[in-house]
């Protein structure tokens, strides 16, 4: 039986603002508690797109009110803030749910830095959406005022985009593994981690948001997980999505799904990074698998009842 699993929570597990998040994490915690109650050793990661954008906007407005007193807050610090307050809500909701089931499981959040390559080509091509959805008029105004890059996001409106370099090293991995080995449920690498670059012994924050699925994959490798669960808004990965010929994938090999990806079956910035991270983990060590499914289907997915399992 799979024992150690890394669960990468999607945006739908957290809501888009403080009020929605307080409600969402209660339902999220029930699904995670189901896994822990079933005997799995769970490590959690999560996205932060709406949250980090909200924090950045608030910090910019504060700075504009008095630039001398309130200098501009770097994006890396906004990522750190999002890790803290999401972790705060998530660990409290999960702790409460576990105690209601008479499970005295310690839960804690590790504020996690993740090293990236400052020469990563992603810095030349910002592509990671953050913050709220905007109309075309609002987006044009933001571009004019703040010289940021915006894109149309999956037919839902416009969003700001920032660089999304690949994660290279999880700085706090020893702390994370020590907590896991002591029996605690750990929340780590929130929002893909705080992006930093190494300058000798110094770590310097850099303006970027690391994709949480790629960072979750690296986390799963480094804690020697058996399974990576990537939670999203669909029960199964599909090919020909939205067409009459749509087909759900239940169990697929890495070689087969690579062909689908090469044929353009998965949308960049949406399902494609999830599939790429899934392949990377499944191929990182014999016996490892990735499950992509809905939050509420995670427990059934582990035992093969639903979801998409990707393995070699």
Secondary structure, DSSP 8 states (H G I E B T S, - for coil): ---EEEEEE-GGGT-SSHHHHHHHHHHHHHHHHHHHHTT-EEEEEE--HHHHHHHHHHHHHHHHH-TTTS----HHHHHHHHHHHHHHHHHHHHHHHHHHTT----EEE---EEEE-TT-GGGGS--EEEEEEE-HHHHHHHHHHH--EEEE-TTS-EEEEE----EEEETTHHHHHHHHHTT-EEE-SGGG-EEEEEETTEEEE-S----HHHHHHHHHHHTT-SEEEEE-SSSS-EESTTSTT-EE-SEEEHHHHHHHHHTT-S-TTTHHHHHHHHHHHHTTSTT-EEEEE-GGGHHHHHTTSSSEEEE-
